[in-house]
Amino acid sequence: MEITARLKALLREREWTVARLAKESGLPESTIRSLMSRNAEPTLKTLEAICAGMRITPEQFFNNTSDIGLREEERRLLFQWACLRESDKELVYALIESLSEKG
């Protein structure tokens, strides 16, 4: 699997920009742009930072079928969930609990 192609696919799926990935991963934007434009192989340290920024494991990065049979709407929801800050996740939990009580 080409790492650059997978990275571009993940960015598209999450609707993230290179700037967002740089912010979340702590890497310079120039590093990510250089990696993507040259189709270069990242160092292990860079790949770990990218995965941490995307809140996925390296296994999930390389395993394009890690959604274990999820429907499209469930997969999209999980990708969006991974993009949230912890404080936002707490708000979502509270909303879900509130909606569940009404149901």
Number of C-alpha atoms within 10 A of each C-alpha: 8 10 17 18 12 15 19 14 13 16 16 11 13 16 12 14 13 17 15 15 20 19 13 17 21 14 16 13 17 12 13 20 14 12 17 18 9 9 13 12 13 17 9 10 9 17 18 17 19 24 20 15 19 21 18 14 14 15 10 13 20 14 12 12 10 12 13 7 9 12 10 10 9 12 16 13 11 14 18 13 16 15 17 13 9 11 8 12 14 12 11 14 11 12 12 12 12 11 10 9 8 7 6
